[in-house]
Amino acid sequence: MSAKKGHIEGIKNLVKTLRELDVDERKIRQKIKVRYNLTDSEADKYLK
């Protein structure tokens, strides 16, 4: 698995876990944007 693919899977797993813990979607979006230095559109892709 490439580093980028691993990075993508890690973000997807984080989003899944935060949703399971009932974290608000806006907070999830904000956290992944800051932690992974994502643009708005990149962050939105992980939340779909």
PyMOL Python script that loads the backbone (N, CA, C, O; Angstrom):
from pymol import cmd

cmd.read_pdbstr("""\
ATOM      1  N   MET A   1       0.856  -1.180   0.000  1.00  0.00           N
ATOM      2  CA  MET A   1       0.000   0.000   0.000  1.00  0.00           C
ATOM      3  C   MET A   1       0.893   1.231   0.000  1.00  0.00           C
ATOM      4  O   MET A   1       1.849   1.320   0.770  1.00  0.00           O
ATOM      5  N   SER A   2       0.574   2.167  -0.861  1.00  0.00           N
ATOM      6  CA  SER A   2       1.362   3.395  -0.930  1.00  0.00           C
ATOM      7  C   SER A   2       1.072   4.262   0.287  1.00  0.00           C
ATOM      8  O   SER A   2       0.049   4.103   0.952  1.00  0.00           O
ATOM      9  N   ALA A   3       1.991   5.181   0.565  1.00  0.00           N
ATOM     10  CA  ALA A   3       1.824   6.072   1.714  1.00  0.00           C
ATOM     11  C   ALA A   3       0.567   6.921   1.566  1.00  0.00           C
ATOM     12  O   ALA A   3      -0.167   7.127   2.531  1.00  0.00           O
ATOM     13  N   LYS A   4       0.323   7.413   0.350  1.00  0.00           N
ATOM     14  CA  LYS A   4      -0.865   8.255   0.132  1.00  0.00           C
ATOM     15  C   LYS A   4      -2.142   7.457   0.361  1.00  0.00           C
ATOM     16  O   LYS A   4      -3.079   7.950   0.990  1.00  0.00           O
ATOM     17  N   LYS A   5      -2.185   6.226  -0.145  1.00  0.00           N
ATOM     18  CA  LYS A   5      -3.372   5.395   0.047  1.00  0.00           C
ATOM     19  C   LYS A   5      -3.576   5.100   1.531  1.00  0.00           C
ATOM     20  O   LYS A   5      -4.710   5.092   2.009  1.00  0.00           O
ATOM     21  N   GLY A   6      -2.506   4.860   2.251  1.00  0.00           N
ATOM     22  CA  GLY A   6      -2.603   4.635   3.690  1.00  0.00           C
ATOM     23  C   GLY A   6      -3.114   5.863   4.409  1.00  0.00           C
ATOM     24  O   GLY A   6      -3.894   5.758   5.356  1.00  0.00           O
ATOM     25  N   HIS A   7      -2.678   7.025   3.964  1.00  0.00           N
ATOM     26  CA  HIS A   7      -3.110   8.303   4.538  1.00  0.00           C
ATOM     27  C   HIS A   7      -4.613   8.486   4.317  1.00  0.00           C
ATOM     28  O   HIS A   7      -5.339   8.881   5.230  1.00  0.00           O
ATOM     29  N   ILE A   8      -5.068   8.197   3.109  1.00  0.00           N
ATOM     30  CA  ILE A   8      -6.491   8.325   2.773  1.00  0.00           C
ATOM     31  C   ILE A   8      -7.324   7.371   3.625  1.00  0.00           C
ATOM     32  O   ILE A   8      -8.354   7.764   4.172  1.00  0.00           O
ATOM     33  N   GLU A   9      -6.884   6.131   3.737  1.00  0.00           N
ATOM     34  CA  GLU A   9      -7.614   5.149   4.543  1.00  0.00           C
ATOM     35  C   GLU A   9      -7.645   5.559   6.013  1.00  0.00           C
ATOM     36  O   GLU A   9      -8.650   5.356   6.695  1.00  0.00           O
ATOM     37  N   GLY A  10      -6.550   6.131   6.498  1.00  0.00           N
ATOM     38  CA  GLY A  10      -6.501   6.591   7.885  1.00  0.00           C
ATOM     39  C   GLY A  10      -7.515   7.686   8.159  1.00  0.00           C
ATOM     40  O   GLY A  10      -8.184   7.674   9.193  1.00  0.00           O
ATOM     41  N   ILE A  11      -7.631   8.629   7.240  1.00  0.00           N
ATOM     42  CA  ILE A  11      -8.605   9.715   7.403  1.00  0.00           C
ATOM     43  C   ILE A  11     -10.021   9.146   7.350  1.00  0.00           C
ATOM     44  O   ILE A  11     -10.868   9.529   8.157  1.00  0.00           O
ATOM     45  N   LYS A  12     -10.283   8.248   6.422  1.00  0.00           N
ATOM     46  CA  LYS A  12     -11.614   7.643   6.317  1.00  0.00           C
ATOM     47  C   LYS A  12     -11.972   6.892   7.597  1.00  0.00           C
ATOM     48  O   LYS A  12     -13.106   6.970   8.067  1.00  0.00           O
ATOM     49  N   ASN A  13     -11.014   6.169   8.156  1.00  0.00           N
ATOM     50  CA  ASN A  13     -11.262   5.438   9.400  1.00  0.00           C
ATOM     51  C   ASN A  13     -11.503   6.384  10.566  1.00  0.00           C
ATOM     52  O   ASN A  13     -12.347   6.115  11.420  1.00  0.00           O
ATOM     53  N   LEU A  14     -10.768   7.489  10.606  1.00  0.00           N
ATOM     54  CA  LEU A  14     -10.973   8.484  11.657  1.00  0.00           C
ATOM     55  C   LEU A  14     -12.376   9.065  11.573  1.00  0.00           C
ATOM     56  O   LEU A  14     -13.063   9.176  12.588  1.00  0.00           O
ATOM     57  N   VAL A  15     -12.806   9.435  10.371  1.00  0.00           N
ATOM     58  CA  VAL A  15     -14.147   9.994  10.176  1.00  0.00           C
ATOM     59  C   VAL A  15     -15.199   8.974  10.619  1.00  0.00           C
ATOM     60  O   VAL A  15     -16.161   9.328  11.301  1.00  0.00           O
ATOM     61  N   LYS A  16     -15.018   7.723  10.237  1.00  0.00           N
ATOM     62  CA  LYS A  16     -15.967   6.671  10.617  1.00  0.00           C
ATOM     63  C   LYS A  16     -16.058   6.541  12.135  1.00  0.00           C
ATOM     64  O   LYS A  16     -17.153   6.451  12.690  1.00  0.00           O
ATOM     65  N   THR A  17     -14.925   6.533  12.792  1.00  0.00           N
ATOM     66  CA  THR A  17     -14.903   6.402  14.247  1.00  0.00           C
ATOM     67  C   THR A  17     -15.555   7.596  14.926  1.00  0.00           C
ATOM     68  O   THR A  17     -16.334   7.427  15.864  1.00  0.00           O
ATOM     69  N   LEU A  18     -15.244   8.800  14.462  1.00  0.00           N
ATOM     70  CA  LEU A  18     -15.838   9.994  15.060  1.00  0.00           C
ATOM     71  C   LEU A  18     -17.351  10.007  14.866  1.00  0.00           C
ATOM     72  O   LEU A  18     -18.080  10.448  15.754  1.00  0.00           O
ATOM     73  N   ARG A  19     -17.826   9.537  13.734  1.00  0.00           N
ATOM     74  CA  ARG A  19     -19.275   9.439  13.511  1.00  0.00           C
ATOM     75  C   ARG A  19     -19.901   8.439  14.474  1.00  0.00           C
ATOM     76  O   ARG A  19     -20.978   8.682  15.017  1.00  0.00           O
ATOM     77  N   GLU A  20     -19.223   7.313  14.685  1.00  0.00           N
ATOM     78  CA  GLU A  20     -19.733   6.304  15.621  1.00  0.00           C
ATOM     79  C   GLU A  20     -19.818   6.855  17.040  1.00  0.00           C
ATOM     80  O   GLU A  20     -20.642   6.409  17.838  1.00  0.00           O
ATOM     81  N   LEU A  21     -18.964   7.821  17.347  1.00  0.00           N
ATOM     82  CA  LEU A  21     -18.973   8.457  18.665  1.00  0.00           C
ATOM     83  C   LEU A  21     -19.907   9.669  18.716  1.00  0.00           C
ATOM     84  O   LEU A  21     -19.906  10.421  19.691  1.00  0.00           O
ATOM     85  N   ASP A  22     -20.701   9.852  17.662  1.00  0.00           N
ATOM     86  CA  ASP A  22     -21.682  10.942  17.561  1.00  0.00           C
ATOM     87  C   ASP A  22     -21.064  12.330  17.623  1.00  0.00           C
ATOM     88  O   ASP A  22     -21.657  13.252  18.183  1.00  0.00           O
ATOM     89  N   VAL A  23     -19.876  12.481  17.049  1.00  0.00           N
ATOM     90  CA  VAL A  23     -19.257  13.803  16.948  1.00  0.00           C
ATOM     91  C   VAL A  23     -19.937  14.539  15.796  1.00  0.00           C
ATOM     92  O   VAL A  23     -20.168  13.962  14.733  1.00  0.00           O
ATOM     93  N   ASP A  24     -20.253  15.801  16.009  1.00  0.00           N
ATOM     94  CA  ASP A  24     -20.920  16.632  15.010  1.00  0.00           C
ATOM     95  C   ASP A  24     -20.099  16.698  13.718  1.00  0.00           C
ATOM     96  O   ASP A  24     -18.876  16.830  13.751  1.00  0.00           O
ATOM     97  N   GLU A  25     -20.798  16.602  12.579  1.00  0.00           N
ATOM     98  CA  GLU A  25     -20.129  16.623  11.268  1.00  0.00           C
ATOM     99  C   GLU A  25     -19.273  17.876  11.073  1.00  0.00           C
ATOM    100  O   GLU A  25     -18.198  17.806  10.477  1.00  0.00           O
ATOM    101  N   ARG A  26     -19.741  19.015  11.570  1.00  0.00           N
ATOM    102  CA  ARG A  26     -18.961  20.254  11.421  1.00  0.00           C
ATOM    103  C   ARG A  26     -17.648  20.166  12.190  1.00  0.00           C
ATOM    104  O   ARG A  26     -16.619  20.659  11.729  1.00  0.00           O
ATOM    105  N   LYS A  27     -17.685  19.538  13.362  1.00  0.00           N
ATOM    106  CA  LYS A  27     -16.457  19.387  14.149  1.00  0.00           C
ATOM    107  C   LYS A  27     -15.503  18.406  13.476  1.00  0.00           C
ATOM    108  O   LYS A  27     -14.291  18.618  13.461  1.00  0.00           O
ATOM    109  N   ILE A  28     -16.057  17.336  12.922  1.00  0.00           N
ATOM    110  CA  ILE A  28     -15.219  16.368  12.207  1.00  0.00           C
ATOM    111  C   ILE A  28     -14.523  17.063  11.044  1.00  0.00           C
ATOM    112  O   ILE A  28     -13.315  16.912  10.856  1.00  0.00           O
ATOM    113  N   ARG A  29     -15.283  17.819  10.269  1.00  0.00           N
ATOM    114  CA  ARG A  29     -14.732  18.534   9.106  1.00  0.00           C
ATOM    115  C   ARG A  29     -13.613  19.469   9.537  1.00  0.00           C
ATOM    116  O   ARG A  29     -12.547  19.500   8.923  1.00  0.00           O
ATOM    117  N   GLN A  30     -13.862  20.228  10.592  1.00  0.00           N
ATOM    118  CA  GLN A  30     -12.863  21.180  11.081  1.00  0.00           C
ATOM    119  C   GLN A  30     -11.595  20.455  11.542  1.00  0.00           C
ATOM    120  O   GLN A  30     -10.484  20.884  11.230  1.00  0.00           O
ATOM    121  N   LYS A  31     -11.763  19.372  12.274  1.00  0.00           N
ATOM    122  CA  LYS A  31     -10.607  18.629  12.800  1.00  0.00           C
ATOM    123  C   LYS A  31      -9.749  18.035  11.689  1.00  0.00           C
ATOM    124  O   LYS A  31      -8.523  18.142  11.721  1.00  0.00           O
ATOM    125  N   ILE A  32     -10.397  17.405  10.699  1.00  0.00           N
ATOM    126  CA  ILE A  32      -9.578  16.798   9.648  1.00  0.00           C
ATOM    127  C   ILE A  32      -8.934  17.858   8.766  1.00  0.00           C
ATOM    128  O   ILE A  32      -7.839  17.642   8.247  1.00  0.00           O
ATOM    129  N   LYS A  33      -9.599  19.008   8.587  1.00  0.00           N
ATOM    130  CA  LYS A  33      -8.991  20.098   7.814  1.00  0.00           C
ATOM    131  C   LYS A  33      -7.703  20.563   8.471  1.00  0.00           C
ATOM    132  O   LYS A  33      -6.686  20.740   7.801  1.00  0.00           O
ATOM    133  N   VAL A  34      -7.746  20.761   9.776  1.00  0.00           N
ATOM    134  CA  VAL A  34      -6.576  21.263  10.500  1.00  0.00           C
ATOM    135  C   VAL A  34      -5.501  20.184  10.606  1.00  0.00           C
ATOM    136  O   VAL A  34      -4.336  20.430  10.294  1.00  0.00           O
ATOM    137  N   ARG A  35      -5.889  19.008  11.037  1.00  0.00           N
ATOM    138  CA  ARG A  35      -4.914  17.941  11.288  1.00  0.00           C
ATOM    139  C   ARG A  35      -4.184  17.491  10.026  1.00  0.00           C
ATOM    140  O   ARG A  35      -2.986  17.211  10.063  1.00  0.00           O
ATOM    141  N   TYR A  36      -4.909  17.422   8.913  1.00  0.00           N
ATOM    142  CA  TYR A  36      -4.321  16.911   7.676  1.00  0.00           C
ATOM    143  C   TYR A  36      -4.097  17.994   6.631  1.00  0.00           C
ATOM    144  O   TYR A  36      -3.781  17.691   5.480  1.00  0.00           O
ATOM    145  N   ASN A  37      -4.259  19.258   7.025  1.00  0.00           N
ATOM    146  CA  ASN A  37      -4.006  20.402   6.147  1.00  0.00           C
ATOM    147  C   ASN A  37      -4.772  20.273   4.824  1.00  0.00           C
ATOM    148  O   ASN A  37      -4.188  20.344   3.743  1.00  0.00           O
ATOM    149  N   LEU A  38      -6.091  20.081   4.936  1.00  0.00           N
ATOM    150  CA  LEU A  38      -6.941  19.884   3.768  1.00  0.00           C
ATOM    151  C   LEU A  38      -7.675  21.164   3.397  1.00  0.00           C
ATOM    152  O   LEU A  38      -7.930  22.022   4.242  1.00  0.00           O
ATOM    153  N   THR A  39      -8.007  21.274   2.128  1.00  0.00           N
ATOM    154  CA  THR A  39      -8.877  22.364   1.685  1.00  0.00           C
ATOM    155  C   THR A  39     -10.316  21.983   2.031  1.00  0.00           C
ATOM    156  O   THR A  39     -10.588  20.850   2.428  1.00  0.00           O
ATOM    157  N   ASP A  40     -11.226  22.935   1.877  1.00  0.00           N
ATOM    158  CA  ASP A  40     -12.638  22.653   2.135  1.00  0.00           C
ATOM    159  C   ASP A  40     -13.141  21.508   1.264  1.00  0.00           C
ATOM    160  O   ASP A  40     -13.811  20.598   1.751  1.00  0.00           O
ATOM    161  N   SER A  41     -12.817  21.555  -0.013  1.00  0.00           N
ATOM    162  CA  SER A  41     -13.314  20.515  -0.927  1.00  0.00           C
ATOM    163  C   SER A  41     -12.697  19.148  -0.624  1.00  0.00           C
ATOM    164  O   SER A  41     -13.369  18.124  -0.749  1.00  0.00           O
ATOM    165  N   GLU A  42     -11.430  19.126  -0.229  1.00  0.00           N
ATOM    166  CA  GLU A  42     -10.800  17.850   0.138  1.00  0.00           C
ATOM    167  C   GLU A  42     -11.463  17.265   1.377  1.00  0.00           C
ATOM    168  O   GLU A  42     -11.750  16.069   1.426  1.00  0.00           O
ATOM    169  N   ALA A  43     -11.706  18.101   2.373  1.00  0.00           N
ATOM    170  CA  ALA A  43     -12.357  17.633   3.602  1.00  0.00           C
ATOM    171  C   ALA A  43     -13.754  17.116   3.297  1.00  0.00           C
ATOM    172  O   ALA A  43     -14.172  16.091   3.837  1.00  0.00           O
ATOM    173  N   ASP A  44     -14.473  17.817   2.439  1.00  0.00           N
ATOM    174  CA  ASP A  44     -15.834  17.407   2.087  1.00  0.00           C
ATOM    175  C   ASP A  44     -15.862  16.025   1.444  1.00  0.00           C
ATOM    176  O   ASP A  44     -16.815  15.272   1.646  1.00  0.00           O
ATOM    177  N   LYS A  45     -14.844  15.684   0.682  1.00  0.00           N
ATOM    178  CA  LYS A  45     -14.786  14.370   0.035  1.00  0.00           C
ATOM    179  C   LYS A  45     -14.764  13.245   1.069  1.00  0.00           C
ATOM    180  O   LYS A  45     -15.346  12.184   0.845  1.00  0.00           O
ATOM    181  N   TYR A  46     -14.099  13.472   2.189  1.00  0.00           N
ATOM    182  CA  TYR A  46     -14.028  12.444   3.226  1.00  0.00           C
ATOM    183  C   TYR A  46     -15.333  12.310   3.998  1.00  0.00           C
ATOM    184  O   TYR A  46     -15.573  11.286   4.638  1.00  0.00           O
ATOM    185  N   LEU A  47     -16.168  13.325   3.944  1.00  0.00           N
ATOM    186  CA  LEU A  47     -17.422  13.304   4.691  1.00  0.00           C
ATOM    187  C   LEU A  47     -18.592  12.774   3.865  1.00  0.00           C
ATOM    188  O   LEU A  47     -19.708  12.670   4.374  1.00  0.00           O
ATOM    189  N   LYS A  48     -18.354  12.442   2.614  1.00  0.00           N
ATOM    190  CA  LYS A  48     -19.434  11.908   1.763  1.00  0.00           C
ATOM    191  C   LYS A  48     -19.582  10.428   1.950  1.00  0.00           C
ATOM    192  O   LYS A  48     -20.438   9.808   1.319  1.00  0.00           O
TER     193      LYS A  48
END
""", "prot")
cmd.dss("prot")
cmd.show_as("cartoon", "prot")
cmd.util.cbc("prot")
cmd.orient("prot")
